[in-house]
Amino acid sequence: MPPTIAPLGQHDRAAFSCGSEPLDRYLKQQAKQGLRNRVAAVFVLCQPGSSTILGYYTLSASVVTATELDPALQKQLPRYQALPAVLLGRLAVDQRQQGKGIGKVLLIDALQRSLQYHTQIGALAVTVDAKDDAARSFYEHYGFTRFVNHEYRLYLPMRTIEKLFPL
């Protein structure tokens, strides 16, 4: 059976290691607090019947400043200074699973969940803050665009996501 993605629950967080200390620390020490305080939703990828986390991502409500977006997109938007968005705050794959396409699986699930959220509560785009050049390249490969004047902050408009995953 293929792995499944579900909200973080009684999963084995201690065994997870993606090679990035901040991402590992978040899952092991802060994720439950983020859930409790309702500042992030954490989703984990596991094999059916297993509590071992193969990868995870987080989603949160966020805002973007209109002037940070591509000028062509700005022209299409209402004249609000702050616009609603979904923040894909973290995305990590366990080191033993890297190179197997799990990052893509997690990203697709995050985009689909964000699109479902968008149908309930407005959101202009999904945003990410890439931690380094490799992460930025990963997101750019999937169509994310850099914010104006932010080298590692990127977004994917909800209209683009709607075309990828028609409801």
C-alpha positions in Angstrom: 0.0 0.0 0.0 1.2 3.5 -0.7 2.1 5.9 2.1 -0.6 8.2 3.4 -0.6 11.8 4.6 -2.5 12.6 7.8 -2.4 15.2 10.6 0.3 14.7 13.1 -0.9 12.5 16.0 0.8 9.7 17.9 3.7 9.4 15.4 7.3 8.6 16.1 8.8 12.1 15.9 12.1 11.1 17.7 13.3 8.8 14.9 12.9 11.6 12.2 16.1 13.2 10.8 16.1 15.2 7.6 19.7 16.5 8.0 18.5 20.1 8.9 18.7 20.7 12.6 16.0 23.4 12.6 13.5 21.2 10.7 14.3 18.2 12.9 14.0 20.3 16.1 10.7 21.7 15.0 9.1 18.3 14.5 10.6 16.8 17.6 10.1 19.7 20.1 7.8 22.4 18.7 5.2 20.8 16.4 2.8 19.7 19.1 2.9 23.2 20.7 2.2 24.7 17.3 -0.8 22.4 17.0 -2.0 23.2 20.5 -1.7 26.9 20.0 -3.3 26.7 16.5 -0.5 28.5 14.7 0.3 25.6 12.4 -1.2 22.4 11.0 1.3 19.6 10.7 0.9 16.8 8.2 3.0 13.7 8.2 3.6 11.0 5.5 3.8 7.4 6.9 3.4 3.9 5.6 -0.1 2.5 6.5 0.0 1.0 10.0 3.4 2.6 10.8 4.1 5.5 13.1 7.5 6.2 11.4 7.4 9.6 9.7 8.9 9.6 6.2 8.3 13.4 5.7 6.2 16.3 7.0 5.0 19.8 6.2 3.2 22.6 7.9 0.4 25.0 6.8 -0.6 28.3 8.4 -2.7 31.3 7.5 -0.6 34.2 6.4 -0.7 37.5 4.6 1.4 39.0 1.8 2.0 42.6 0.9 0.7 43.4 -2.5 3.8 45.5 -3.4 6.0 42.4 -3.0 4.2 40.5 -5.8 5.0 40.5 -9.4 3.7 43.8 -11.0 1.6 42.0 -13.5 -0.2 40.1 -10.8 -0.6 43.3 -8.7 -2.6 44.8 -11.6 -5.1 42.0 -11.3 -5.7 42.4 -7.6 -7.9 44.6 -5.4 -6.0 47.6 -3.9 -5.5 46.1 -0.5 -2.2 46.4 1.2 -2.3 43.0 2.9 -3.7 40.0 1.1 -4.6 36.5 2.5 -2.3 33.6 1.8 -1.4 30.1 3.0 2.1 29.6 4.3 3.8 26.3 3.6 6.1 26.9 6.6 8.1 23.7 6.6 8.6 20.7 4.4 11.1 18.0 5.2 11.9 14.4 4.2 13.7 11.9 6.4 17.3 11.4 5.2 16.6 7.7 4.6 13.8 8.6 2.2 15.4 11.5 0.3 15.7 11.1 -3.5 12.5 9.0 -3.8 10.1 11.8 -4.8 8.6 12.2 -1.3 9.2 16.0 -1.4 7.1 16.2 -4.5 4.3 14.1 -2.9 4.3 16.3 0.2 4.2 19.5 -1.9 1.3 18.2 -4.1 -0.6 17.4 -0.9 0.1 20.8 0.6 -1.1 22.5 -2.6 -4.2 20.5 -2.8 -5.1 21.1 0.9 -4.4 24.8 0.4 -6.8 24.8 -2.6 -9.5 23.1 -0.4 -8.8 25.7 2.3 -9.1 28.5 -0.4 -12.6 27.3 -1.3 -13.7 27.9 2.4 -11.6 31.0 3.3 -10.0 33.2 0.7 -6.3 32.9 -0.1 -4.4 34.5 -2.9 -1.4 32.2 -3.0 0.7 29.6 -1.2 3.9 31.1 0.1 7.2 29.5 1.2 10.4 30.8 2.8 13.1 28.6 1.3 16.0 27.9 3.7 18.7 27.8 1.0 19.5 27.7 -2.7 18.5 24.0 -3.0 15.1 24.5 -1.4 14.5 27.6 -3.6 15.4 25.6 -6.7 13.0 22.9 -5.6 10.1 25.3 -5.3 11.0 27.2 -8.5 11.0 23.8 -10.3 7.3 23.6 -9.4 6.4 27.1 -10.6 6.9 29.2 -7.5 7.9 32.8 -8.2 10.2 34.9 -6.0 8.7 37.9 -4.1 10.0 41.2 -5.2 13.1 42.1 -3.1 13.1 38.7 -1.3 15.6 36.2 -2.6 14.3 33.2 -0.7 10.6 34.0 -0.3 8.4 32.5 -3.0 4.7 32.2 -3.9 2.5 30.2 -6.2 -0.8 31.9 -7.1 -4.0 30.0 -6.2 -5.2 30.5 -9.8 -2.2 28.5 -10.9 -2.9 25.8 -8.3 -6.6 25.7 -9.5 -5.4 24.9 -13.0 -3.2 22.1 -11.6 -5.9 20.5 -9.5 -9.4 21.4 -10.8 -12.0 20.8 -8.1 
